Amino acid sequence: MDYPIIATDYDGTLATEGIVDEATLSALERYRRHGGHLMLVTGRQLDDLLRVFPHSHWFEGIVAENGAVFYQPQRDRVQLLADPFPPILVETLREAGVEPLSQGQVIVATWEPHGDTVRRTLQDLGLGATVILNKRAIMILPQGVDKASGLAAALAALDLAHLPIVGIGDAENDRSLLQACTQGVAVANALPALKAIADYTTQHERGAGVQDVIQRLIENRF
């Protein structure tokens, strides 16, 4: 195949309402049988992803927390790609009434309408951070951490960085992913801003769009 690696987002791309359907799972298996490598690049926390997706072992690498955590399923090895924030960040956000508020191994996340409070808190604390949107979700990450940086670290660790790669996504936080790949694909349900920078937009939404990409890759029609 001309493109032996797929790096795909999870929610809204591979999965619908958190679940990957059987047809999409079959397509992933078919891509692997043809020698393809699978990478999953998601904003989800790793434990949450593994709870809802029992096929993580099909992927050579999983980049979780929007680029901050790298997991190798075959080795059951987790690597943090950035340092966690000091506890005062979560404490201050909670004191400011930011709820819901979740904390992963690195990421701190909440939802709109708390964007202004998050940015003001980061400024007041003097913390270097990047605020990344994912539709209504607000993700707080160390500076320089995004899906592109996480994928680059994962591919280097797996000795796959030299191979052409197709990235697939649907939302704002997938922009860096698509731009970092040889070819960037937006599924049909993707936000207009992501479609605008994609090399290709699928005719079908979510998993059906991923199936379309896989079929094209296997047939070398991409």
C-alpha positions in Angstrom: 0.0 0.0 0.0 1.1 3.5 -0.7 0.0 4.6 2.8 0.9 1.9 5.3 -0.2 3.8 8.4 -3.5 5.2 9.5 -3.7 7.6 12.5 -7.3 8.1 13.4 -9.2 10.0 16.0 -11.7 8.1 18.1 -14.9 10.0 19.0 -16.9 11.2 16.0 -14.4 9.6 13.6 -13.9 5.9 14.4 -16.7 5.7 16.9 -20.3 6.8 17.1 -21.5 7.6 20.7 -18.3 6.0 22.0 -18.8 2.7 20.1 -17.1 1.3 17.0 -19.5 -0.7 14.9 -18.8 -4.1 13.5 -18.4 -3.0 9.9 -15.7 -0.5 11.0 -14.0 -3.1 13.1 -13.9 -5.5 10.1 -12.4 -2.7 7.9 -9.6 -2.2 10.5 -8.9 -5.9 10.5 -8.8 -5.9 6.7 -6.3 -3.1 6.7 -4.1 -4.9 9.2 -4.2 -8.1 7.1 -2.9 -6.1 4.2 0.1 -5.0 6.3 -1.2 -1.7 7.5 -0.2 -0.2 10.9 -2.9 1.4 13.0 -2.4 4.4 15.4 -5.2 5.8 17.6 -4.9 9.5 18.5 -7.6 10.7 20.9 -8.4 13.4 23.4 -9.8 10.7 25.8 -8.0 9.7 29.0 -6.4 6.3 28.5 -8.4 4.4 31.2 -11.7 5.8 29.7 -10.7 4.7 26.2 -9.7 1.2 27.3 -13.0 0.8 29.1 -15.1 1.5 26.0 -12.9 0.1 23.3 -11.8 -3.5 23.9 -9.7 -3.7 20.6 -6.8 -1.5 21.7 -4.4 -4.4 20.9 -5.1 -4.0 17.2 -3.2 -0.7 17.4 0.5 -0.4 17.5 0.3 2.8 19.5 -2.3 4.9 21.2 -1.8 8.6 21.8 -4.2 9.6 24.5 -5.0 12.9 26.3 -4.7 14.8 23.1 -0.9 14.1 22.7 0.2 13.9 26.3 0.2 10.1 26.9 1.6 7.3 24.7 0.5 3.7 25.2 1.9 0.6 23.5 -0.8 -2.1 23.9 1.4 -5.0 22.9 3.9 -4.1 25.7 1.3 -2.7 28.1 3.6 0.3 28.5 2.5 3.9 29.3 4.7 6.9 28.7 3.9 10.4 29.7 5.0 12.8 26.9 4.7 15.9 29.2 4.9 16.8 32.9 1.6 17.0 34.8 0.3 20.4 36.0 0.9 21.4 39.6 -2.1 20.6 41.9 -2.8 24.3 42.4 -4.3 24.5 38.9 -7.2 22.0 39.6 -7.6 23.5 43.1 -8.0 27.0 41.8 -10.4 26.0 39.0 -12.6 24.2 41.5 -12.6 27.2 43.8 -13.7 29.3 40.8 -16.7 27.0 40.3 -15.4 25.2 37.2 -17.5 22.0 37.0 -17.4 19.4 35.6 -13.6 19.2 35.8 -11.6 16.1 35.1 -7.9 15.4 35.5 -5.9 12.7 33.6 -2.3 11.8 33.9 -1.5 15.1 32.3 -4.6 16.7 30.8 -7.0 18.9 32.7 -10.4 19.2 31.0 -13.8 20.9 31.4 -16.6 22.2 29.1 -17.9 25.5 27.9 -18.9 28.0 29.2 -15.8 27.9 31.3 -13.3 28.9 28.7 -12.7 32.5 30.0 -12.3 31.3 33.5 -9.7 28.7 32.4 -7.7 31.2 30.5 -7.8 33.8 33.3 -6.7 31.2 35.9 -3.8 30.1 33.8 -2.7 33.7 33.4 -3.1 34.4 37.1 -1.1 31.4 38.0 1.6 32.1 35.4 1.3 28.6 34.0 2.5 27.9 30.5 -0.3 26.0 28.9 -2.2 25.4 25.7 -6.0 25.5 25.7 -7.4 23.3 22.9 -11.1 23.1 22.0 -12.9 19.9 21.0 -16.3 21.1 20.0 -17.7 22.1 23.5 -14.9 20.4 25.4 -12.0 22.5 26.8 -8.6 20.7 27.1 -5.7 22.2 29.1 -2.3 20.9 28.1 1.3 21.8 28.6 2.6 24.2 25.9 3.6 22.5 22.7 1.5 19.4 23.4 -1.1 18.4 20.8 -2.1 15.5 18.6 0.8 16.2 16.2 3.5 16.2 18.9 2.1 13.1 20.5 1.9 11.2 17.2 5.5 12.3 16.3 6.8 10.9 19.6 4.8 7.7 19.1 6.0 7.1 15.6 9.6 7.7 16.5 9.4 5.2 19.4 7.9 2.6 17.1 10.4 3.3 14.3 7.6 4.2 11.9 8.3 7.9 11.4 9.7 7.3 7.9 6.5 5.9 6.4 3.7 7.8 4.7 0.7 8.2 6.9 -3.0 9.1 6.6 -4.6 11.0 9.4 -8.4 11.0 10.0 -10.4 13.3 12.2 -13.6 15.4 12.8 -13.0 18.3 15.2 -10.8 21.3 16.0 -8.3 19.3 18.0 -7.7 17.1 14.9 -6.3 20.0 12.9 -2.7 19.4 14.1 -3.1 15.7 13.4 -4.2 16.1 9.8 -1.5 18.7 9.1 1.2 16.4 10.5 0.2 13.5 8.2 1.1 12.9 4.6 -2.6 13.0 3.8 -5.2 14.5 6.0 -8.8 13.2 5.9 -12.0 14.7 7.4 -15.0 12.5 7.8 -18.3 13.8 6.4 -19.5 14.9 9.8 -16.4 16.9 10.5 -16.5 20.6 11.3 -16.3 22.9 8.3 -13.0 24.4 9.5 -11.4 20.9 9.5 -12.8 20.1 6.1 -11.2 23.3 4.8 -7.7 22.1 5.6 -8.2 18.4 4.7 -6.8 16.8 1.6 -9.8 14.6 1.3 -13.3 14.5 2.8 -15.2 11.3 2.9 -18.7 10.9 1.6 -19.9 9.1 4.7 -19.8 10.0 8.4 -17.8 8.6 11.3 -16.9 4.9 11.0 -18.4 4.5 7.5 -16.1 7.3 6.4 -13.1 5.4 7.9 -14.3 2.3 6.0 -14.2 4.3 2.8 -10.7 5.5 3.4 -9.5 1.9 4.2 -11.0 0.5 1.0 -9.3 3.2 -1.0 -6.0 2.6 0.7 -6.1 -1.1 0.1 -6.9 -0.6 -3.6 -4.2 2.1 -3.9 -6.8 4.7 -5.0 -5.9 7.3 -2.5 
